[in-house]
Amino acid sequence: MINTKFLVGSALAAITTLAASGAFAGPAPQPDYQFEKCYGVSKAGTNDCQTATHSCAGTASADNQGDAWIYLPAGSCAKLTGGSNEPKS
């Protein structure tokens, strides 16, 4: 027999998890300063928007992923090793 309390608890946990993950899905809000998109410098899981292989912010699977970008103050991307204003293949 299936334990009813276990089944109800599992269902509630699943609903809570889905609701929480939906709150963070999508692109990061645009900053309120002059910015540029800088590709290839974000850590895994810290990108600000979608990539060619992922659809949401915070979903890059590798450090310095060439198609993952983050917002940086305008003019600072070129100063970073590996930084580019265009996606890398």
MODELLER restraints for C-alpha pairs under 7 A, 6 or more apart:
rsr = mdl.restraints
at = mdl.atoms
rsr.add(forms.Gaussian(group=physical.xy_distance, feature=features.Distance(at['CA:25:A'], at['CA:56:A']), mean=5.65, stdev=0.5))
rsr.add(forms.Gaussian(group=physical.xy_distance, feature=features.Distance(at['CA:25:A'], at['CA:57:A']), mean=6.69, stdev=0.5))
rsr.add(forms.Gaussian(group=physical.xy_distance, feature=features.Distance(at['CA:26:A'], at['CA:49:A']), mean=6.93, stdev=0.5))
rsr.add(forms.Gaussian(group=physical.xy_distance, feature=features.Distance(at['CA:26:A'], at['CA:56:A']), mean=4.69, stdev=0.5))
rsr.add(forms.Gaussian(group=physical.xy_distance, feature=features.Distance(at['CA:26:A'], at['CA:57:A']), mean=5.80, stdev=0.5))
rsr.add(forms.Gaussian(group=physical.xy_distance, feature=features.Distance(at['CA:27:A'], at['CA:48:A']), mean=6.05, stdev=0.5))
rsr.add(forms.Gaussian(group=physical.xy_distance, feature=features.Distance(at['CA:27:A'], at['CA:49:A']), mean=4.52, stdev=0.5))
rsr.add(forms.Gaussian(group=physical.xy_distance, feature=features.Distance(at['CA:27:A'], at['CA:50:A']), mean=6.93, stdev=0.5))
rsr.add(forms.Gaussian(group=physical.xy_distance, feature=features.Distance(at['CA:27:A'], at['CA:56:A']), mean=5.90, stdev=0.5))
rsr.add(forms.Gaussian(group=physical.xy_distance, feature=features.Distance(at['CA:27:A'], at['CA:57:A']), mean=5.13, stdev=0.5))
rsr.add(forms.Gaussian(group=physical.xy_distance, feature=features.Distance(at['CA:28:A'], at['CA:48:A']), mean=5.14, stdev=0.5))
rsr.add(forms.Gaussian(group=physical.xy_distance, feature=features.Distance(at['CA:28:A'], at['CA:49:A']), mean=6.18, stdev=0.5))
rsr.add(forms.Gaussian(group=physical.xy_distance, feature=features.Distance(at['CA:28:A'], at['CA:57:A']), mean=6.17, stdev=0.5))
rsr.add(forms.Gaussian(group=physical.xy_distance, feature=features.Distance(at['CA:33:A'], at['CA:73:A']), mean=7.00, stdev=0.5))
rsr.add(forms.Gaussian(group=physical.xy_distance, feature=features.Distance(at['CA:34:A'], at['CA:73:A']), mean=5.89, stdev=0.5))
rsr.add(forms.Gaussian(group=physical.xy_distance, feature=features.Distance(at['CA:34:A'], at['CA:74:A']), mean=5.53, stdev=0.5))
rsr.add(forms.Gaussian(group=physical.xy_distance, feature=features.Distance(at['CA:35:A'], at['CA:71:A']), mean=6.12, stdev=0.5))
rsr.add(forms.Gaussian(group=physical.xy_distance, feature=features.Distance(at['CA:35:A'], at['CA:72:A']), mean=5.41, stdev=0.5))
rsr.add(forms.Gaussian(group=physical.xy_distance, feature=features.Distance(at['CA:35:A'], at['CA:73:A']), mean=4.40, stdev=0.5))
rsr.add(forms.Gaussian(group=physical.xy_distance, feature=features.Distance(at['CA:35:A'], at['CA:74:A']), mean=4.40, stdev=0.5))
rsr.add(forms.Gaussian(group=physical.xy_distance, feature=features.Distance(at['CA:36:A'], at['CA:71:A']), mean=5.70, stdev=0.5))
rsr.add(forms.Gaussian(group=physical.xy_distance, feature=features.Distance(at['CA:36:A'], at['CA:72:A']), mean=5.56, stdev=0.5))
rsr.add(forms.Gaussian(group=physical.xy_distance, feature=features.Distance(at['CA:36:A'], at['CA:73:A']), mean=6.21, stdev=0.5))
rsr.add(forms.Gaussian(group=physical.xy_distance, feature=features.Distance(at['CA:36:A'], at['CA:74:A']), mean=5.07, stdev=0.5))
rsr.add(forms.Gaussian(group=physical.xy_distance, feature=features.Distance(at['CA:37:A'], at['CA:69:A']), mean=5.88, stdev=0.5))
rsr.add(forms.Gaussian(group=physical.xy_distance, feature=features.Distance(at['CA:37:A'], at['CA:70:A']), mean=5.63, stdev=0.5))
rsr.add(forms.Gaussian(group=physical.xy_distance, feature=features.Distance(at['CA:37:A'], at['CA:71:A']), mean=4.89, stdev=0.5))
rsr.add(forms.Gaussian(group=physical.xy_distance, feature=features.Distance(at['CA:37:A'], at['CA:72:A']), mean=6.40, stdev=0.5))
rsr.add(forms.Gaussian(group=physical.xy_distance, feature=features.Distance(at['CA:37:A'], at['CA:85:A']), mean=6.07, stdev=0.5))
rsr.add(forms.Gaussian(group=physical.xy_distance, feature=features.Distance(at['CA:38:A'], at['CA:69:A']), mean=5.14, stdev=0.5))
rsr.add(forms.Gaussian(group=physical.xy_distance, feature=features.Distance(at['CA:38:A'], at['CA:70:A']), mean=5.46, stdev=0.5))
rsr.add(forms.Gaussian(group=physical.xy_distance, feature=features.Distance(at['CA:38:A'], at['CA:71:A']), mean=6.30, stdev=0.5))
rsr.add(forms.Gaussian(group=physical.xy_distance, feature=features.Distance(at['CA:38:A'], at['CA:72:A']), mean=6.57, stdev=0.5))
rsr.add(forms.Gaussian(group=physical.xy_distance, feature=features.Distance(at['CA:38:A'], at['CA:77:A']), mean=5.51, stdev=0.5))
rsr.add(forms.Gaussian(group=physical.xy_distance, feature=features.Distance(at['CA:38:A'], at['CA:83:A']), mean=5.95, stdev=0.5))
rsr.add(forms.Gaussian(group=physical.xy_distance, feature=features.Distance(at['CA:38:A'], at['CA:84:A']), mean=5.56, stdev=0.5))
rsr.add(forms.Gaussian(group=physical.xy_distance, feature=features.Distance(at['CA:38:A'], at['CA:85:A']), mean=5.13, stdev=0.5))
rsr.add(forms.Gaussian(group=physical.xy_distance, feature=features.Distance(at['CA:39:A'], at['CA:66:A']), mean=5.96, stdev=0.5))
rsr.add(forms.Gaussian(group=physical.xy_distance, feature=features.Distance(at['CA:39:A'], at['CA:67:A']), mean=6.10, stdev=0.5))
rsr.add(forms.Gaussian(group=physical.xy_distance, feature=features.Distance(at['CA:39:A'], at['CA:68:A']), mean=5.59, stdev=0.5))
rsr.add(forms.Gaussian(group=physical.xy_distance, feature=features.Distance(at['CA:39:A'], at['CA:69:A']), mean=4.20, stdev=0.5))
rsr.add(forms.Gaussian(group=physical.xy_distance, feature=features.Distance(at['CA:39:A'], at['CA:70:A']), mean=6.75, stdev=0.5))
rsr.add(forms.Gaussian(group=physical.xy_distance, feature=features.Distance(at['CA:39:A'], at['CA:83:A']), mean=5.78, stdev=0.5))
rsr.add(forms.Gaussian(group=physical.xy_distance, feature=features.Distance(at['CA:39:A'], at['CA:84:A']), mean=5.12, stdev=0.5))
rsr.add(forms.Gaussian(group=physical.xy_distance, feature=features.Distance(at['CA:39:A'], at['CA:85:A']), mean=6.00, stdev=0.5))
rsr.add(forms.Gaussian(group=physical.xy_distance, feature=features.Distance(at['CA:39:A'], at['CA:86:A']), mean=6.36, stdev=0.5))
rsr.add(forms.Gaussian(group=physical.xy_distance, feature=features.Distance(at['CA:39:A'], at['CA:87:A']), mean=5.64, stdev=0.5))
rsr.add(forms.Gaussian(group=physical.xy_distance, feature=features.Distance(at['CA:40:A'], at['CA:64:A']), mean=4.42, stdev=0.5))
rsr.add(forms.Gaussian(group=physical.xy_distance, feature=features.Distance(at['CA:40:A'], at['CA:65:A']), mean=5.14, stdev=0.5))
rsr.add(forms.Gaussian(group=physical.xy_distance, feature=features.Distance(at['CA:40:A'], at['CA:66:A']), mean=4.30, stdev=0.5))
rsr.add(forms.Gaussian(group=physical.xy_distance, feature=features.Distance(at['CA:40:A'], at['CA:67:A']), mean=6.52, stdev=0.5))
rsr.add(forms.Gaussian(group=physical.xy_distance, feature=features.Distance(at['CA:40:A'], at['CA:68:A']), mean=6.07, stdev=0.5))
rsr.add(forms.Gaussian(group=physical.xy_distance, feature=features.Distance(at['CA:40:A'], at['CA:69:A']), mean=6.41, stdev=0.5))
rsr.add(forms.Gaussian(group=physical.xy_distance, feature=features.Distance(at['CA:40:A'], at['CA:82:A']), mean=6.05, stdev=0.5))
rsr.add(forms.Gaussian(group=physical.xy_distance, feature=features.Distance(at['CA:40:A'], at['CA:83:A']), mean=5.55, stdev=0.5))
rsr.add(forms.Gaussian(group=physical.xy_distance, feature=features.Distance(at['CA:40:A'], at['CA:84:A']), mean=6.63, stdev=0.5))
rsr.add(forms.Gaussian(group=physical.xy_distance, feature=features.Distance(at['CA:41:A'], at['CA:64:A']), mean=4.61, stdev=0.5))
rsr.add(forms.Gaussian(group=physical.xy_distance, feature=features.Distance(at['CA:41:A'], at['CA:82:A']), mean=6.32, stdev=0.5))
rsr.add(forms.Gaussian(group=physical.xy_distance, feature=features.Distance(at['CA:41:A'], at['CA:83:A']), mean=5.65, stdev=0.5))
rsr.add(forms.Gaussian(group=physical.xy_distance, feature=features.Distance(at['CA:42:A'], at['CA:63:A']), mean=6.10, stdev=0.5))
rsr.add(forms.Gaussian(group=physical.xy_distance, feature=features.Distance(at['CA:42:A'], at['CA:64:A']), mean=5.26, stdev=0.5))
rsr.add(forms.Gaussian(group=physical.xy_distance, feature=features.Distance(at['CA:42:A'], at['CA:68:A']), mean=6.93, stdev=0.5))
rsr.add(forms.Gaussian(group=physical.xy_distance, feature=features.Distance(at['CA:42:A'], at['CA:69:A']), mean=6.55, stdev=0.5))
rsr.add(forms.Gaussian(group=physical.xy_distance, feature=features.Distance(at['CA:42:A'], at['CA:70:A']), mean=6.46, stdev=0.5))
rsr.add(forms.Gaussian(group=physical.xy_distance, feature=features.Distance(at['CA:43:A'], at['CA:62:A']), mean=6.82, stdev=0.5))
rsr.add(forms.Gaussian(group=physical.xy_distance, feature=features.Distance(at['CA:43:A'], at['CA:63:A']), mean=4.28, stdev=0.5))
rsr.add(forms.Gaussian(group=physical.xy_distance, feature=features.Distance(at['CA:43:A'], at['CA:64:A']), mean=6.00, stdev=0.5))
rsr.add(forms.Gaussian(group=physical.xy_distance, feature=features.Distance(at['CA:44:A'], at['CA:60:A']), mean=5.12, stdev=0.5))
rsr.add(forms.Gaussian(group=physical.xy_distance, feature=features.Distance(at['CA:44:A'], at['CA:61:A']), mean=5.12, stdev=0.5))
rsr.add(forms.Gaussian(group=physical.xy_distance, feature=features.Distance(at['CA:44:A'], at['CA:62:A']), mean=4.52, stdev=0.5))
rsr.add(forms.Gaussian(group=physical.xy_distance, feature=features.Distance(at['CA:44:A'], at['CA:63:A']), mean=4.54, stdev=0.5))
rsr.add(forms.Gaussian(group=physical.xy_distance, feature=features.Distance(at['CA:45:A'], at['CA:58:A']), mean=4.20, stdev=0.5))
rsr.add(forms.Gaussian(group=physical.xy_distance, feature=features.Distance(at['CA:45:A'], at['CA:59:A']), mean=4.79, stdev=0.5))
rsr.add(forms.Gaussian(group=physical.xy_distance, feature=features.Distance(at['CA:45:A'], at['CA:60:A']), mean=4.86, stdev=0.5))
rsr.add(forms.Gaussian(group=physical.xy_distance, feature=features.Distance(at['CA:45:A'], at['CA:61:A']), mean=6.25, stdev=0.5))
rsr.add(forms.Gaussian(group=physical.xy_distance, feature=features.Distance(at['CA:46:A'], at['CA:58:A']), mean=4.53, stdev=0.5))
rsr.add(forms.Gaussian(group=physical.xy_distance, feature=features.Distance(at['CA:46:A'], at['CA:60:A']), mean=6.87, stdev=0.5))
rsr.add(forms.Gaussian(group=physical.xy_distance, feature=features.Distance(at['CA:47:A'], at['CA:57:A']), mean=5.47, stdev=0.5))
rsr.add(forms.Gaussian(group=physical.xy_distance, feature=features.Distance(at['CA:47:A'], at['CA:58:A']), mean=4.95, stdev=0.5))
rsr.add(forms.Gaussian(group=physical.xy_distance, feature=features.Distance(at['CA:47:A'], at['CA:59:A']), mean=6.77, stdev=0.5))
rsr.add(forms.Gaussian(group=physical.xy_distance, feature=features.Distance(at['CA:47:A'], at['CA:60:A']), mean=6.08, stdev=0.5))
rsr.add(forms.Gaussian(group=physical.xy_distance, feature=features.Distance(at['CA:47:A'], at['CA:68:A']), mean=5.73, stdev=0.5))
rsr.add(forms.Gaussian(group=physical.xy_distance, feature=features.Distance(at['CA:47:A'], at['CA:69:A']), mean=5.46, stdev=0.5))
rsr.add(forms.Gaussian(group=physical.xy_distance, feature=features.Distance(at['CA:47:A'], at['CA:70:A']), mean=5.32, stdev=0.5))
rsr.add(forms.Gaussian(group=physical.xy_distance, feature=features.Distance(at['CA:48:A'], at['CA:57:A']), mean=4.62, stdev=0.5))
rsr.add(forms.Gaussian(group=physical.xy_distance, feature=features.Distance(at['CA:48:A'], at['CA:58:A']), mean=6.34, stdev=0.5))
rsr.add(forms.Gaussian(group=physical.xy_distance, feature=features.Distance(at['CA:48:A'], at['CA:69:A']), mean=6.08, stdev=0.5))
rsr.add(forms.Gaussian(group=physical.xy_distance, feature=features.Distance(at['CA:48:A'], at['CA:70:A']), mean=4.85, stdev=0.5))
rsr.add(forms.Gaussian(group=physical.xy_distance, feature=features.Distance(at['CA:48:A'], at['CA:71:A']), mean=6.81, stdev=0.5))
rsr.add(forms.Gaussian(group=physical.xy_distance, feature=features.Distance(at['CA:49:A'], at['CA:56:A']), mean=5.42, stdev=0.5))
rsr.add(forms.Gaussian(group=physical.xy_distance, feature=features.Distance(at['CA:49:A'], at['CA:57:A']), mean=4.07, stdev=0.5))
rsr.add(forms.Gaussian(group=physical.xy_distance, feature=features.Distance(at['CA:49:A'], at['CA:69:A']), mean=6.83, stdev=0.5))
rsr.add(forms.Gaussian(group=physical.xy_distance, feature=features.Distance(at['CA:50:A'], at['CA:56:A']), mean=4.74, stdev=0.5))
rsr.add(forms.Gaussian(group=physical.xy_distance, feature=features.Distance(at['CA:50:A'], at['CA:57:A']), mean=5.84, stdev=0.5))
rsr.add(forms.Gaussian(group=physical.xy_distance, feature=features.Distance(at['CA:51:A'], at['CA:67:A']), mean=5.49, stdev=0.5))
rsr.add(forms.Gaussian(group=physical.xy_distance, feature=features.Distance(at['CA:51:A'], at['CA:68:A']), mean=5.29, stdev=0.5))
rsr.add(forms.Gaussian(group=physical.xy_distance, feature=features.Distance(at['CA:52:A'], at['CA:67:A']), mean=6.51, stdev=0.5))
rsr.add(forms.Gaussian(group=physical.xy_distance, feature=features.Distance(at['CA:54:A'], at['CA:60:A']), mean=6.74, stdev=0.5))
rsr.add(forms.Gaussian(group=physical.xy_distance, feature=features.Distance(at['CA:60:A'], at['CA:68:A']), mean=6.44, stdev=0.5))
rsr.add(forms.Gaussian(group=physical.xy_distance, feature=features.Distance(at['CA:66:A'], at['CA:87:A']), mean=5.90, stdev=0.5))
rsr.add(forms.Gaussian(group=physical.xy_distance, feature=features.Distance(at['CA:66:A'], at['CA:88:A']), mean=4.48, stdev=0.5))
rsr.add(forms.Gaussian(group=physical.xy_distance, feature=features.Distance(at['CA:66:A'], at['CA:89:A']), mean=6.14, stdev=0.5))
rsr.add(forms.Gaussian(group=physical.xy_distance, feature=features.Distance(at['CA:67:A'], at['CA:87:A']), mean=4.83, stdev=0.5))
rsr.add(forms.Gaussian(group=physical.xy_distance, feature=features.Distance(at['CA:67:A'], at['CA:88:A']), mean=5.67, stdev=0.5))
rsr.add(forms.Gaussian(group=physical.xy_distance, feature=features.Distance(at['CA:67:A'], at['CA:89:A']), mean=6.92, stdev=0.5))
rsr.add(forms.Gaussian(group=physical.xy_distance, feature=features.Distance(at['CA:77:A'], at['CA:83:A']), mean=5.34, stdev=0.5))
rsr.add(forms.Gaussian(group=physical.xy_distance, feature=features.Distance(at['CA:77:A'], at['CA:84:A']), mean=6.39, stdev=0.5))
rsr.add(forms.Gaussian(group=physical.xy_distance, feature=features.Distance(at['CA:78:A'], at['CA:84:A']), mean=6.43, stdev=0.5))
